Amino acid sequence: MKGASPFSMSRYSFILLLGLAFIFWAFQDDSRKPDLLSYKDASGVVRPVKTRADWQKKRAQIIEGLEQAMGKLPDRTKLSPPDMQITETLKENTFTRYTVNFVASENEARVTAFLYIPVTKGKPKKVAAMVVLHGTGEPGKKLVDGASDMANRAQARELAERGYVVIAPDYPSMGDQKDYDFANDPYESGTMKGVFNTMRCVDLLQSREEVDPGRIGVLGHSLGGHGSMFAGAFDTRFKVIVSSSGWTLMDYYDIGEAASKPYGGRLGPWAQDRYMPLLRDKFNLDPEKIPFDFDEIIAALAPRAFFSNSPINDSNFDVKGVKIGIDSAQKVYDFLKAGDKLQVRYPVSGHDFPTEVRLEAYRFIDKILEHTPNPQELK
């Protein structure tokens, strides 16, 4: 450009380079977090999801990413019947609570749980059922029965009072599974063991004469909150999934430097032996390498119903990451014409499941599972 100063040439060059950099950034293949409505074909080419068949390919790739972090879901084609044993019975006005154990798979410790059977009047009929997963704590399943020293944790008992058949298993290393040996089990992660146990709970529920096998959901808080999402991704028998204070996008998970330091970094808590040690041993706690994120998990639930309680002051799961993740997953729900099946609430609270939102979640479950709650529980 004749007459242009060196400064002008530098400025134009800078603008040109900036534009080229933007174009490169916009079109580069981000294999860790591709658009949820795109998938890789057999040649590794990224293609847009245009049909439900395309979506199933994408969904399979999401599940593959989960298995890279958790280990493979064990083969379930040759499982023995649950063979449930009752060790204790507690009768209450609206339900009977059984302390039970049942077969996980051959040569494994038996799953321990509470099983709640509602008291019914008149001719017996099949009812909806819920799996309820407890949060982190030594008491395990007792937390969701009312033994927690914190309010709003007795979801298993409340749903049983509402007229559901409910099963609440212990997570490995808690409750009656407190001595669980992760080093010598056949799983690559405690998380996958939790998923497998949860799926066995569904097997047990479907074997019960009281249960309608087509009307089963899962709910959990905190540890149980993301546990319900993981189980829902692998087990499509769940018609409704509820997660309370259970997730945010990995980029937004941060419990603070002091709390994270014993675990080796910001994402270290996810890599404990009872969760996903592969995140440390295989992916070096690097969020750019971790092969899944929570918006992908929610997308894998679609078009089934998902309800998230995500408090705005949750110190574990930053609500900013929740909002970004919900916006991302909403595109998939809308594509599958199930936009109203994705619900989220942002109560003004900390790491909790406040009563108003909890009751709203119960009503959402009632609607999806076509369940009429007991008259005294019509709140």
N, C-alpha and C positions, 0 to 999 in steps of 0.2 A: 504494500500500500504506500504509494508515493507520498512523501511528506509526513508520514506517521512517525511519531516519536518512539524511541525504544520502549518507553513506558507503556505506550498504547499497544505496541505489538505484544508485550508481555501480558498485558491485561487480556487481550483477545485470545492469546494462546492459553491463558489460564482458564478462561471461560470454556474454550473448546475442550480442553482436557477434562474439566469438571463435567461437561456434558457427556463425554465419552465414558467417564467413570460411572456416571449415573446409569447409562444404558447398559454397561457391563453388569452393574449391581442388579439392575431390574430383571435381567434375563439369565443370570447365572443359575445353575441347578443347585439348590440348597437341599441336599439329600436328607438332612436331619429333620427339617420342618417344611416339607413340600406343602403346597396348597392342598387342603383337605379334599377338594374336588378335582384332584389330578392323581394319576397313578402311573407306575412304570410298567410298560409292556414287556414281553419276553426278551426283547432286545435291549432293555434298559432305557428306552426312550420315554420321556414324560409326556403323557397324553391327558387331555381333559376327560373328566367323568361326564358322559352324556346319557348313559342309560343305567338302569338298576343292575344290569350285568356288569357294567364297568365299576359300579360302586362295590359290588361283591369282590372284585379284584382288589380294589383299594382297601376294603375292610380286611381281607386276608393279609395284606401287607402290613396293616396296623398290628394285627395279631402276631405276625412274624416278629415285628419289632419288640413287642412285649415279651415274647419267648426268648429273644436274644438277651434280655435283661433279667428274666426270671428263670430261665430254663424251660424245657418243653413240658407242656401239659402231658402227664402220663396217659398211656392208652387206657381207655375206659370201656373197651368192648367186651372184656372177659371178667368183669368185677363180680364178686360174690354178692348175694343179697346182704342188706345191712345187718341182719341178725341183731336187732336191738335188744338190750338187756336193761331192765329197770332196777335201780339200786335204792331209790327213795321215792315216796309219794307224799305230796302235800295237797290236801283238798281245800279249796277256797270257795267263796260264794259263786263266782262266775266262771271258774276254771279249775282244773286239776293240773298241778305242776309235777312232772316226773323228772327225776334225775336219771339220765340214761347214758349208755355208751353203745357204740355200734361199730361195725367193721369199716375201716378206711379202705385198705386193700391188703392183699396177702402179705404176711410177715411184718405188718405195721402195727404200731400202737393204735388202740381203738379211739375213735373220736368221742369226746365227752361233751355233754350238752344238757340244757334244760329243754324239755318238751312240754308245751302248754296245750291242753285240750279243753276247749270251752264247754261249759255246761249248756246243754240244749234241752228245750222243751218240745214235746210233740214228736212227730215222726222224724227220725234222723235224716239229715240231708248233708250233702257234701258242701264244704265251705272253702273260702279262700285261705291261703296260708302265707306266712311271712318268715323269712330267715332274718334274724336280728344279730348283728355283729357288734361286739362291745369295743370300747376304746382301750387305750393302753392302761394297764393296771394289774397288779398281782391277783385281785379277786376274780379276774376273767369274767365268765358269764354272769357271775353274781352282780356285776356292775349294772347290767341292764334289767336286773330283777329288783333293784331298789337298794342295793348294798353300798352304792357309791356315797361318799361324803359330800358330793356335789349334786345340786338339783338338776332336774331335766335329763337324767340318764336312764330312767327305768322304762325304756321303750318297749322291751319284750313284755313286761307285765302290762303296760298300758294297751298294747295291741291285743293281748290275750283278753283283757277286760272288754275290749271292743268286739270280741267274738271271733277273732282269727285263731286258727291253729298256728302256733309259733314254735320255732326251734331256735335256740341260742347256743351256739357251740363255743367252747374255749378256743382261743387262739393259741397255737403252740408257744410255750414258755410262760403261759399264764393260766390261772385257775387250776384245774386238775391236770393240766398239761405243763405245770411249772418246771418239771424236770425233763422236758423234751430235749432230745439229743440231736441237734442240727448236724453235727459233724458226721454222724453215722446213719443218716436217713437217705433215701434214694433221690432227694430233691436237690436242685441247684440253688434254691432259695427258700427261705421261710415263707415268703410271699406266695410262691407257687404251692407250697404245702397248704397254706391257708385257702387258696383258691380251690384246691382239690377237696379239702374238707368241706368247704361250703357247697360244692357240687354234690358231695355225698349227702349233705343235709337235704338237698332237693330230691335225691334218690329215695331217702327215707320218707320224706313227706308224700311223695307220689305213691309210695307203697301203703299208705294209711287209708283206711276206708272212709275216714272223716273228711279227707282232702279232695278238692277238685283239682286234678293234676294240671289243668290248664290255667289256673288262677293262683300263681305264686309270685311273690316279690321279695326284695331284699332291702334292708335298711341298716345303716350303721352311722356311728358318730366317731370322728377323729380317726384312729386306726381302723375302726369299722367303716368309716366313711369312704376312705379310698379302697378298703377291702371290698366294699359292696360294688364299687366301680370295676375293680379288677375281675371279680366274680361275674358281674354282668356282662363284661366283654367276652369272656370265655363261654358262658352258659346262656344261651338264648332262650332257655325255658323261663327265665325271669321276665315277667311282663312289665314290671315297674322296678326302678332302682332309685333309692334315696340315699344321698350322701350329705351328712351334716359335718361342717368344719373338717372336711377331709381332703381338700386339694387346692392347688393353684398351679399355674404353669411353672416348670422347673426354674426358669429364669427369675422367678419371683419368690422362690422358697428360700427363706433365710431366718433362722432362729437366733441370730446374733453370733458375733465372733467368739465370745467366751463360751457359749453353750455348744457351738459347733467344733471348737478346737479339739476336744477329746476324741472326736470322730474323724478327724483328719481334714476338715474343711466344711464349706457351706452345705454341700449335699451329702456329707458323711453320715448323718443320721439315717438316710435311706439305705445305707450299705451295711448296716449291722447284720450279723449272721441270721437274725430272725426276720430280716426283711430281704434286701437284694444285694448280697455281697459282690455280685458281678459288676455292679456299678463302680465299685472300687477296683476290683481285681482285673476286670476286663476293659472298663471304660475310663478308669483313672479319675472318676468324679468330675469329668469334663462334660458340662452340659451340651457342648457342641457334638459330643460323641454318643451321648445317651440316646438309644434308638426308639424312644417313645416320649410322648408328652400327654398331658391330661386332656387337652382338647381333642386329640386323636382318640383317646379312650371314650370320651363322651360321644364322638361321632360313631364309634363302633357300636354304641348302644342303640343308635337310631335304626328304625323309626320307633323303637320302644320308648316308654315314658321314663323320663329322668327328672328328678327334683333335687335341686341343690340348695341347702341352707349355708350361706356364705357370709358370716358376720363381718361388718366393715372394720372392726377392731381386732380381728383374729391375728394374734401375734405369730402363729405358725404358718398360716396360709394367707399371704397378702391378697387382699381383695382386688387390687389392680390386675393381677394376673388372672384372677377368676373372670373378671369382666372381659378381658381380651380373649380368654379361652371360650367363654360363652358365645361371644360374637363370632368366633371362628367356627364353632360347632353348629351354631344356628343355621349357617349356610347349608350344611348337610341335612339338617332336619327339614328345612324349607324345600330342598331339592327332592326329598322323599315324601313331601306333602304331609309332614307331621310336625309343623312348626309349633303347634300348641302343646305337643308332648314334651317339650323342653321348657322347664320352669326353674327359676332361680329367685331366691329372696335374700335381701341384704339387711338383716336386722342390725340395729345399733346395739351391739354387744361384743364381747370378746369370744373366746373359743368355747362356744356354748350352743345349745339347741333350745332357744327360748320357747316358752309355752305357746305363744300365739303362732309362731311359725311351725312348731311341731304339730299342733292340731291342724294347721293348714296342710301340712304334709300328709297327715293321716287321712284327711278328706280327699286329697289327691289320690292316695292309694285306694280308698274306698271306691272312687269313681272308676279308676282303671281296672280294678279287679271285680267290679260290680258286686260290691259287698255292702250289706246293710248293717251298720253297727248296732250293738245292743242299745235299747232305748235310753238307758242311764248314761250311755257314752255318746249321745248325739250332741256333741259340743262343737 
